[in-house]
Amino acid sequence: MIVIIWIVVVLVALGLYLRKRTSPISCSKLSTTFPDDKVVGMYETLNPVYIVKDVELIKKVTIKDFDHFVDRRSFVSEFDPDFGRGLINLKGEEWKEMRSTLSPAFTSSKIRLMVPFMVDIGEEMIKVLSKKIKDSETQYIDASAKDITTRYANDVIASCAFGLEVDSQSADSHFYVKAKELVKFDFTKALKVFFSRCLPSIADMLKLSLSSSETSSFFSNVVLSTIEEREKRNIIRHDMINILNEIKKGKLKHEKNSDVDSGAGFATVEESHIGKKLREREWSDKDLVAQAVLFLLAGFDTISTAMTFIIHELAVNPDVQEKLVQEIKEFDQKNDGQLDFKSIQSMKYMDMVVSEGMRLHPPAPFLDRKCVKDYNFGRVNKTATKDLIIRKGAAIGFPIYIFHRNPELFPNPEKFDPERFSDENKHNIKPFSYMPFGLGPRNCIGSRFALCEVKVMLYQLFRKIKVSPCEKTTIPLKLDKGFVMNIQNGAWVRLELRE
């Protein structure tokens, strides 16, 4: 009987957890309900979560007083074989050591060497799409932008992170099937995340793992067997596997001025002093596998989501699409059809389009931190008579989606307007109000890679293919319910070859 009661309690709590999760819709309601408060709160079971709505407080939490908010909340148990040792899940000094060791892997000089892999995958994508269009009686096809971008992102991650050449464009590769299994967020995974977030002691006791042992073994074997094979045959391929192997050997070093890169894009986040500080640490096989798997988690769904929304916006805003296509044609002629890292970094309008896409549709609409020592937020509204004291262990959340759609920060916020990020206008963007990759030392370590991947894909797609709305396109755009950013009824667009 007691067991049944506990099951009922857990299921009810899980239902409330999923309903209250920080989706764009729920965050919007919370923000409009308390418009004058700098901080609002809610509970996840018995755990308080403070939602920060003030730009100056965001600055304090992420940078000025970062020592109070070093950690993120765990989304998996530390015993999870895939994600437990991933950078995003580590805490305190261990996170600082890992971040410092990994940061040289994501400099522009390293990403430059991976662009040819992205280009090859993009060319295969265009070949498959072109054939489908030519074979169609109508000379166009209606397709899911999400399906196109997910397959592209999968093959990029397989190549750049795992050192595998797979083709998921025309059929489901084995890697694609396993990757989808890994990132799919179903009820079972929701239950495990619920325990890790709200009842971490139980999650650790049960040693919960998000993915099956078969899926875990697959990715572990890919990473470790590839490293072993390259060592035996003395193979060097400029990808993440090679970088992880260098890290394990202690050969990966920080480069002078590695982050001084004005062409990386407006949305790029710079590495902090923590990431640039030299730290020595021993790497286990679990550490190596966890970083590669985390790269897959971040790159497979998050980046494909960003590309999907941008493609949708370009489809329903043909004037913006045409202006982007003109820039692509100019660079194509200038470089004799060759696409490289330097060209991508030089495209101003491309960067404006991507920056605006990530403002209007941030792939991670909500970020959080965990308070590691008591902190005084001060008075959080005009009627407050006492300071708000945040206690150690409490969660702090940043509703990025709300900041990016605040009319006081971004006038006419619902409009897709790349001109916000032009040289003439971008100075109007208030510091710390734009954060598609987070802020401060705990920002997204892979922002350069992500932006480069998005731009390469858009360049290749729109150079050859015209994208427009079709009967199934959701206009105006509506989001699916939940905390994953997806377009209601699917991201359908029409594709036809350019003349």
Secondary structure by P-SEA (a helix, b strand, c coil): caaaaaaaaaaaaaaaaaaacccaaaaaaaaaacccccccccccccbbbbbbccaaaaaaacccccccccccccccccccccccccccccccaaaaaaaaaacccccaaaaaaaaaaaaaaaaaaaaaaaaaaaaccccbbbbcaaaaaaaaaaaaaaaccccccccccccccaaaaaaaaaacccaaaaaaaaaaaccaaaaaaaccccccaaaaaaaaaaaaaaaaaaaaaccccccaaaaaaaaaaccccccccccccccccccbbbbcccccbbbbbbbcaaaaaaaaaaaaaacccaaaaaaaaaaaaaaacaaaaaaaaaaaaaaaaaacccccaaaaaacaaaaaaaaaaaaacccccccccccccccccccccccccbbbbbcccbbbbbaaaaaaaccccccccccccccccccccccccccccccccccccccccaaaaaaaaaaaaaaaaaacbbbbbcccccccccccccccccccccccccccccc
